[in-house]
Amino acid sequence: MKEIIRIGSRGSQLALWQANHILYALRDAGYHAELEIIRTTGDRMQQPGFVPPPNLDGKGIFIKEIEEALQEGRIDLAVHCLKDLPTQLASQFSLAAIPKRADARDVWVCEPYWALHTLPEGGRVGTTSPRRRAQLLALRPDLEFVEIRGNIDTRLKKLEKGDADALVLAAAGLDRLKRAEWVHQRFSPEEMCPAPGQGALALETRAIDHPVDEAHDAYVRNAIAFFEHPHTRFCTTAERAVLNALGGGCQLPIGAHCTPEDGHYRLYAQVVAPDGEAMVQLSATTPCTSDPNELGEQIAADLIARGALNLLNASV
């Protein structure tokens, strides 16, 4: 009888697409995989009337309950959006594999106006992301913002209802859910630098030295090894190193985007004041044999030397 690999995931439409993508690939490879849906604090926050607890800091809100299930042995593998994971995992967990990344860019969703520059003055953009707000204000200081929460379909329905004039969303989510017809502009990283890890999935397991069942945990790690994509691992590690060195929070207006180019890696990073009035941005290249953490930390140090922390402190 084959061993069962139990996959844990949030229940949103996009999270289920991501988890099923991994599940079906494992089954195609001959493994027996099952899915367990887990409701997280971040999911509850999407509901009207949610009152956040006083100690909620925004870090790990989409993974806490999933990691608890992983630690307790109720699941063997967690599938996350990488950008939802804290830059430092707890010691009992391991980022066992990072599959090939989808499009990391942000996109413009607006049916009457097919690009940001065509939106009339004072247009209302739906986003809850401090990074996107700051970057959009740097491009269009006249914009107003509307808090629009929920899954992708919910946000698109709110746009159709007129709750906002436009949305800015991650390309990967729309592409994965076959909603690309809504996309009319894909922002270059220089226009709107994506969040560190955006567009990538993370396959999280128990760490080798924190097993529930040592043999089964090794079986799971070996089973998912084929998902690992070295270029995506390097790029997202460098991006997350920038974020970690600058404070590590997903609520900070920090963008970082790394890509392989002609035998080397290029890392571009951007820190923007909340009002969009000031920005620090840097780009660096490094050979493919370099350490991605060192690349990210060096970019972060250069950003700090140019005043990035002053901009971030204004965000807090």
N, C-alpha and C positions, 0 to 999 in steps of 0.2 A: 504493500500500500504506500502510495506517495505521501511525502510530508506535505502539509498544508502551509502555505505562506499567507498569513493574514495581513491584509493591507488596511491601514486606517486613513480616513480622509474626512474632510468637512463635507457637508451635504449640498453646497451650492452647485449650480449647474457647471461652472467652470472647474471647481474642485473635483467633481465627479468625472468630467471629461478627462482630467489629468490622471486621476487614479485608475480609471478604466483603460486609459492608454497604456499604463504600466501593467495592469492586470492582464490585458489581452496579449501584450508582448511576452509576458512570462508564460502564459498558457501556450502561445505559439511555439515557445522554446521547450515545451514539454513539462512545465511545472504546474502544480495544482495551486491556484491562488484564489482567495476569497476576499471580499470587500466588507469592511465595517464602517458605517457612517457615524461620525462623532460630532456633536454640537459643541462649538467653542464659544468663549467669551466674545470674540470678534463677531460671530454670527448673531449673538444676542444683541450686540450693539447696533446691528442694522435694523432692529425692530423699533417701531414708534414707541415712545414712552420709556425707553431704556434709561435707567438711572445708573451711571457708572459708580462703582465703589470708590471711596476716597483715596485708596492706595493704588488705583489703576494708573500706570505710567505709559501705556500704549505699546510697550515692548512685549512681544510674544503673545498678543491677544488672540491670534488665530491658531496657536499651536499648543497652548498650555494643556488642555484636556487630552489632546492627541498624544503628547509626550507622557502624560500620566498613564495612559493605556499602554504605551510602549514599555515604560518602566515596569509596569505591573505584569507584563507578559500577555495582555489581552490581545495585542496585535504584535506583529513581527517587523513591520515596515510602515513607515509614515511617508506619504507623498505630500509635499508642500510646494507652494510658490517660494522660490529661494529668497525673494525679497521680504517674505514674511518672517524669516528666521532671524533671530538675534545674531549679531556678528560673532559672538562667543557662545557656543553651545555648552550646556552643562556637561560635566565630565562623564556622566553615564550614557551619553549619546554620541553617535558618530555620523558624519555626513558621508555615507558610504559610497554614493554615486551621484554624479551630476550629469544628466543626459544632455545631448546637443541642444543648444538654446534656439528658441524661436526668435522672431523679430523683436528686438529689445526696445524699439522706439515707441514714443507716444504718438497718438494720432488725433486728428481733428474730426469731430463728428457733428455735422451741421448740414441739413439738406438745402436750405435756401442759399447759404453762403459757403462755398466749397473751399475756402482757405481763410486763415485767421485774419489776414489783412483786408478781406472783403467784408468782414462783420461790421455793421454800423457802429458808430461811436456809442459807448455806454452799453454795449452788448453784455448779456448775462451768460456767464460760462459756469456750467455745473461741474464742480470738483471739490473734494474734501481734502486734497493733498496740499500741504504747505509748500512743497517743492514746486508743484505745477502752478500754484497761484503766483509764487514769487517769479518764476520764469516767464509766465505769461505777462505779468505786470512789467517786466523788463522789456518785453516786446511791444506791449500795448497798455500804457499806464491808465487808459480810460476805462478799462474793463471793470465790470462788476461780477461778483461771484455768488453762486447759489449753492447751498449745501444739498447735495443729492447723494443719497446712500442707497445701498441695496446691490443685488447682483446685476449683471450686465443687462439682462432683459428688462429688469425693473427700471434701470436708468434710461434705457432707450424709450421705454413707454412714457416715462416722465418727460423726456425731451419732446416726444410727439404731442403730449398734453399741453406743452408750452410752459412747463415749470422752469425751463432755461432755454436760451437761444442756441446753445452749442454745448457739447461735452468734449473733454479731453480724457482719453482712456489709453490703456496699454494696448499696443497693437496685438500682442500675443493672445490676449483673451478673445478679442474679436475674431482673429484668424482661426483660433482653435474651435470656436463655436460656430464657424461658418457665417459670421456676420460682417465679413469684409466689405460687403456692398455699402455699409454705412460709412466707410472710411473714404474721406476725400482729400486728406493731406497727411502725410507721414513726416513728422518733424525730424530734421537732421539732429544728431546729438549736439551739434554746435548751437542750434536754436533752442532746443529743450533737451538738456542732458538727462538721460533716463536714471531712474533710481538704481543703486548698486544691485546687481543680480536680476534686474527686471528681464522677463522673458525666459528665465531658466527655471527648471524644476529641481527639487532637492529630494533625494531618497535618504531618509534618516533611519538608522537602526540603533540597537543597543551597542554600546562600545564593547570592544573585545574583553576588557577587564570588568565589565558589568553585565555578565550574561544571566539570562533566566535559565536557559538550557544551552550549555556550551556547544554541543554538537549541532543542535538545531540552528542556533544563531550563526554558526559558521556556514551551515548549509544556505541560509538566507543571504549572507554576504556574498558567497560564491555565485548564487543564482542571479543576483542583480549586477554582477561585475560587468556584464556586457553593455550595460547602459552608459557606463562612464565615457565621457567625451573630453579628452585631455585639453583641447583648446578652450572649451567652455569652463573647465575647472580652473585653468590658469586665469582667464579673463575675470571670472566672477570672484575668484580669490583676491585678485588685485583690487577690484572695485570695493569689495567688502573690507579690505584692509584700510582703504581711504576712509570709509564710513566709521570704522572702529576707532581710528586715530583721531577723528573729529568729534567723537561723542557717542556714536553707535546707535542713534535713535532714528526710527523710520519717520518721525514727525519733523525732522530737520530739513531745510531746503538745500539738500546736497545731491548733486548728480555725479555719477561716475560711469564711464563706458569704455571698455577695453576691447580691442579687436586685433586679430592676427593680420599682419600686412607684410608681404614680401620677406618672409624669413625673420620677422621680429614682431613684437607686440607694441601697439600704440594705446596709451591710456590717456583719456581726456577727462578732466574733472572740473566741477563748477560749484561754487557756493554763491548764493544770491541772498541779498537782504530781503526781508519779508515784503517790503514795499516795492521791490524791484529797482530801487534807485541806485544800488551799488552791487557790484559783482566781482568775484575773483575767479579766474579760470586759467587752467594750465594744461599743457599737453606734454607727454614724454614718450619716448620709444626705448625699447630695451630688447636685447637678443632673446631668442626663444629659450635659451638655456638659463635665463635669469630666474630669480626667486620672486614669485608674484607678490608675496607679502612685503618684501623689501621695496618693490616698485610702488605699491600702494602707500606704504609708510613714507617714502621719499616725496611722493606727490603731496601727501597730506602735510608734511613738514614745510614744503614750499608754499602751500596754500596758507598755512598758519603764519609763515614769515611775511606774507603779503596782506595779512589782516583778516583772514577768514573767520577766526574765532570772534572777532568783534561783530561781524555780521551775524554769526550764529547766536551770540549772546543776546542780540536784539530780537531773536526769534523766541526766546524762552520767556 
